Amino acid sequence: MKIVSWNCNGSFRESIKSILDEDAKTYLDADIYVIAECENPQEPLPKYKEYKKIVEDLVGDNYFWIGDYHYKGLGIFAKENIKLEKIEGLDERFKNFIPLRVNDSFNLLAVWAMAADKEKGLNPYVQMIHDYFDANEKLFDENLIICGDFNSNAVFNPKHKAKDKNGKAKNHTNLDIKLNNKGLFSLYHTLSGEENGKESKFTFYQAKHLNVPFHLDYFYANEEIIKKTELINFWRKPNEDIPNKFEILDVGDWISLSDHLPLVFEID
């Protein structure tokens, strides 16, 4: 199963054509697409008609979408042979979190952390993920895979001084600790051996400027899965004896489409 996580930087109705073009460098055939900043395929605008048809041809109605605006939300799109079920009984105050059960096998949480929502009393960015964790802690266990645009990195720790119920700052480092304590670890950091905030591979280029990079997008999974996963590097051939593959795609191929790069996790 191949899972792609990508913040498409809006206008997914256009970029979806690029990722489905088999002759393009950006061709990206996956079983599950987790797409932040994408449009609602059900929006009845004339300019969405082609987009809706492409989505229907790709996945039928096998998708979930959530968002405050029809032109910018969070979507999970899965091939029709993939069974998706929404996980019920969770706190639904939080926007842009989609928890699903996949193939009666594992749970998948899609995340797009955003600015504060004062009307709903939601904190900004990584603080929002902390609050979601605290409100839905029963979801977080070793059977969960998390992916998405966290809009967060340890370099921004000083900006997040609000405290959680245990008196810890709601920053990236403490979120990583919370997830580690639940048996969930960042694929990139575990496989690369790099520290949070000291990444050599980036996932985001502010305003598409290559000289303003950050690592803001993540996959988290349990140790058993990560032990069977290889971090793909451009200068080395994949090891066929390792069943799972994780890759951050090439900025040169993708920067024209988005300020974020796709993360690809292929899991056996």
N, C-alpha and C positions, 0 to 999 in steps of 0.2 A: 504494500500500500504506500502510495506517495502522497504526502501532505505538503502543500505549498502555503506559506504565510507571506502576505505581501500587502503593504500599504501602497495602493495604486496612485495616490496623489490626485484623486478625483478623475472624472471622465472615464470610468471603467468601460462604459459603452463603446469607447473608441479603443482603449488599450487591450480589451478582451480579444479584438481581432488579431492583434500582434501575437498574443500568447497562444493563439490557436492556429496560426499560420505555420505549417510544417516547414516552410522554406526560410523562415525568419530566425535570426539568432536568438530571439526572445520566445521561441516556441517552448511551451511548458505544459506538457501533458501530465496531469495529476489525477488522482482519485478524489481528493478533497482540496478545494481552494478556500483559504481563509483570507478574505479581502477587506481591508480597511479603506474607508473613504470611497466606497462604491455606491452606485445608484440603486434604488429599489426597482427591480425588474417589473413590479406590478404597477408602477406609476403610469397612468393613462395619457401621457403626453405623446404627441405624434413623433417627436424626435427620439422617443424611447422604444418605438415599435420594433425597429431592427434589433436593438439590444435585447428586448424581451424574447424575440425569436431565436437569437443566438443562445441565450440561456436555456430556453426550452429544448433546443436541439442538443445542447451539451448535457444537461442534467434533468430535463423534465421539470417537475415541480419539487425536486429533491434538494431544497435549500431553505435556509433560514436567513432572514434579514431583519435588522433593527436599526433605527435611527430617528433623530428628531426632524431631519429634513430629507425629502425624497432623493435629493441629489448627493447626499453624503452620509453613509451609514456603515455598518459592519455586516458583512455577509459570509455565510458558509455555504458553498456550493459543492455537491457531491455527485459523482456518477450514480446512475440509477441502480447499480448493483450494490451500493453502499447503503446500509440501513442507518438512518439518523433518527434519534428520538430525543426530544427536549427533556432535560432533567427537571422535574417539578419539585416544589417544596422549598425553593430557595428565595432569598430576599430579592425582589425584582425592582427595587428602587434604582438600582445601578444601571446606567445606560452603557451600551456598547460592551457588554459581556454576554457571550452566548455559551451556555453549558449544554453539551449534548452527549448522549450515549451512542457509541459507534459500533455497529455490528454485534450488539449484545456482548461486547468484548472489553472495551475500555471507555473511559470518559475523556472528552475533549473540551477544553475551555478556551474559547477564542477571546482575545483581549484587544481592545483599542482604548488606551487610557487617554483622557482628554482634559481640557481645561475645566475649572470648577463650574458647577451648576448650583448657583445660590438658591434658586427656587426649590430644588430638591434636596438642598443641604449636602451636596456632594463636593468633596475636596478635589483639588487638581492633581492630575497626572499620577505619579507613583503613590501619593497619599490615597487616591481613590482605590487603587489596587489593595492597599493595606485595609481599607474599610471594607472592601468586598470580601477579602480573606476573613476578617474578623466576624462578618455577618454570616458567612457561609462556610465556616471552617470544616464542617462535615464533608464538603465536597473534596477537600484537599487531602489526598492520600496517594499511595504509590500506584494506584490504578488510573491516575490522571496524567494526561499530556496537556500542557499549556503552551499556547503559541500566540504571537501577535506583536503589535506595536505598543510597547510599554511606555514609550516616550520617556525613558528613564535610563540613567546611568549613574554610577557611583560618583562621577565627577560633579554631579549636581546635588550631592548630599547636603551641602551647607544651605541650600535653598529650602529644604524641607525640614522644618523644626517642630511641626505639630507632633504631639505624642500619641501613641496608641494606648490601649487599656493597661498595658504593662509598663508604661512610662518610657517606652523606647521611641526614638524619632522615627517618623514615617518616611524614611528615606530608602534609597535603593539597596544599600548594604543590609539594612535590617529586614527588608522584604526577602532578599536572597537567603538570609539566615532562617526566616520563618519557613520558607519553602524547603530548605535543606532539612530542617527539623521534621518535616513531613515526608522525607525521603525523596524529594524532588530537586533536581539539579539542572543547571543550565548546560545544554549540550555543548555549546561553543566553548564555554570556559572550562568545563571538565575535560573535553577532548583536546583543547589547545594548551591547557595548563596555564593560561593567562589569568591574571587577576581582573576582577571587575574594576573598570575605570582605566585599565592599562591595556586595552585591546589593540592588536595590530591589524585587525580586520574590521571594517566599519559597515554599517547597514544603512546609514542615512547621511546625506550631504545637503546641508542647509541651503535652501534656495538653489539647489543643484550646483553649488560651488564646490569643486573638488578639494579646495583648501580649507573647507569647514566641515570636517567629518565627525560623526559620532556613532557609537554602537547603541542603538535604541530598541532593536527588535530581538525577540528571544523565542527559543523552544526550551521547555523544561520537561523532564521525564525522570523515571526512576533509574537507579543504578544498574539494575539487571538489563534494562534496555540499552543504556549508554555503554555498558561493557561490550555489547554486540554491535556497536556503531563506530564507523570510521568518519573522521572529518576529511572531506574531499579537498585536496589542494590542486591548484592548476598545474603545478610542476611535477606531480607524481601520479602514476597510474593507480586507480582504485585497487584495493586488495579484494579479490573475488572471494576469499575465505571469510570475510567479515560481512554478515548479511545485511546490516543496516548502514545507510549512508546519510550524512548530513553535510549540507553545502550552503554557503552564502554566495549567490551568483555574482558574476563579473560586472563591476561598475561601468565598464566601457560599453557593454551591451545594453544596459538598462537605464542609464542616467537620462536618456532622451524621453523615457516614458514616465519616470517618477523620481522623486528625491529619495525614496527608499529602495533597497534591493530586496528581491525575493529570497526567502529562506526555504530550503527544500529538505524535507526529512523523508527518506524512504525506509520504511520499517517492514520487516518480514513478519 
